[in-house]
Every structure is written in structure tokens, then in C-alpha cells.
Amino acid sequence: MKRPILYVLFAVAILLSALVAKNYFDSPNKIASGPTIGGSFTLVDHNAKAVTDADFKGRNMLIFFGYTYCPDVCPTAMQTISDALDILGDRPDIVPVFVSVDTKRDTPEVLKSYLENFHPSIVGMTGTPEQVVAAAKAYGVYYAIVEGSSGDPDDYLMNHSSITYLMGPDGAFITHFSHGTPPDQMAEKLDRMAK
Amino acid sequence: MNKLNTFLAAMIAVYAFSPISANAGDIMVMEPWARASSKMAKSAAAFLVIHNNGKQADTLIAAESDMSKRTEVHESYMEKDIMMMRHVDTVVIPAGGMATLKPGGYHVMFMGLKKPLDMGTTFPLTLVFEKAGKVTVNVKVQKAGAMGAMGSKGSMDHSKMKHAH
């Protein structure tokens, strides 16, 4: 009669490891260690106006890094944020931000045109390569041009982090949303966790 | 005509004349749709479902369109929360099976878009299969952030909203 006991032990072991894994994956700290996400940035918004992190103090910032040439992931992320904000209704305390990691193609004008298809509260940002490198570094965001993705210097693809971060009114990291989070779940979490 | 024949005739008519599907031999392409692009966009993506009713696998080997300088099949895939994108040479449609091009996976990528894709319009796209040859479909343009052929359910069309930019 040893076998049933083994099965039970095995099942318990699986459950325990699943719990450990769940805690690990639910932890916001897996993106980067501790409170390193966020920080100061100096960029240019979609109206070509200089902006810094200080302009967002006092409001929650929902920040995503992408590029407008991106045909799949970025429109999905912008639509998710737009839908979540529609669900929440009037929330001037939450500012969604789209930071372009494509400084060559994404001028303020291109960003403005791109964002017209999404929620009117979304602020587009771009900047010099150095400014965007610094902002991406502050947020632990990875991005790179896919070399050889086309023969045309204007038609390249980029790989980039797909996480949306929620930063508090003090600029501190609150939580993150993985790509694919449904709008209703994002809205619920925003409502619960925004400060 | 008995009821069955009427039904079959109706089905044939639906498949033959439906704007949402096109077929060549055993390959049938369903619900082709694209995301609307902004006025300054240089890229766009289309999504669709390919059914293979045959007894042999077939392979999507190319996509052709007049909408852009280059039309290719691409795949988005995730690696440790980083969204990657790559050009794929082929997509296999198994015998009796299907292949789905949808957000987060495969898409037809229009690189060097010649003019914006406006919501509500359609444009032709030709898919080239190894066995079935060319299949041309009319792609329907949905809103910019749509997640499916009919648009994402319940969400608002922000392009028609007044902007405070």
C-alpha cells in the first residue's frame, strides 16, 4: 500500500511548487530587483513639448514602451489601455503614456497621428536617442532594432519589452501588467491599486 | 429542388460570393481583416484564418499586395516579456486543419505602406500557397486596436472621438 501514499506526496509536491511558482510570477519584483523601476526622464511629448517625470507627479502614470511601426503588440497594448480607461470612466488621476523607442521614425507628429486612434488621454513621448536610452534604462526596458529585418533603412522591425507599468503619484512603482492582460482586469487592478 | 439541394446551393452561393472568404482548391481563407493605420503610418498588419480541407498539408509561401512596398508574413512571439518579431518564410496548414493569423502570433505585414488603411474600407491581398496557388481575398479594415474580424467587443471607437491634443 505504499503507492497511494507516494501519489499523495507527489501531488502535494506539485501543488507546493505551483504555489511557489505562482508567487514568483505574481511578484512585481521579477521584472527587476526591488525599487529600481522608474526614475527621472526628459523627453518630448506628441505636441513637441519638453516633458519630464516631474510633470506627472501627483498623478498615476501608466507607462508602455513601444513604437508606431509595430503592427501587432503596440496597437493591442494601446487598445487595452484605452478600453480599461473607458471602463473606469473619467480618471484624470491616471495618465497613460506611450514612450517610443524608435527615435528615428517616431517624431512628435507621427506619434500624435498614431495616438488619434486611441484614448484621448494617452500622452505620446519620444526624444533624442540618448533621452530614450536613459528613460528605458530607468524602467528596465529592453529594445533593439531587428538587424536585417528588411533591405530598406526605413522599414525595420524592433524587439521590445511588452510590459505596462503603473507608477504612483510619487513616481514610485506600484505594479505592472503583462501583455495580454484583458482590459477589464486592467481596469479593476488600476481602480484598486492607483493611489 | 428538395430542401437539401436548396441548402447546398445556398451554401455554394455563400462561399462563392461571400466577401469574407475566398478559396482555391482545398484552401479556404476566412475573415481577412486589418487594423486601420494612422495617416502617417508606414506599416500595417492583416490577420485571417486559413482552412485546409484537403488530404495533404499545404504551405503559405508568400503574400502579395499593392498596398505596400513589401508584403511579408511575420510572427510576433514573446521571450521573457520581450515581444520579438521575425519574418517567416512559410506557414504550414495541416491536412484537414487550419492556420490562424491573429494578434500576438502570425500576421501579414505591410512594410512601406503607400497610403493609410481607413476603417471600413477593403483592399485585395493575395496569398500564395505551395499547392493551391494564389488566393486573393478582400481585407476589411477594422479600427486601429481591433482584436478580431468584427472589432473588439464593447470597446469605443476613439478615432471618432474629439481629441484634446
Interface residues (C-beta under 8 A of the other chain):
Chain A: I31 H46 N47 T68 Y69 C70 P71 D72 V73 P75 T76 M78 Q79 T80 S82 D83 D86 R105 E109 V110 K112 S113 Y114 L115 E116 N117 F118 H119 P120 Y142 V146 S149 S150 D152 D154 D155 L157 M158 N159 H160 S161 S162 I163 S178 H179 G180 P183
Chain B: R35 A36 S38 K39 M40 A41 K42 S43 A44 A45 K69 R70 H74 S76 M78 D81 I82 M83 M84 M85 R86 H87 P103 G104 H107 M109 F110 M111 G112 K143 A144 G145 A146 M147 S152 G154 S155 M156 H158 S159 M161 K162 H163 A164 H165
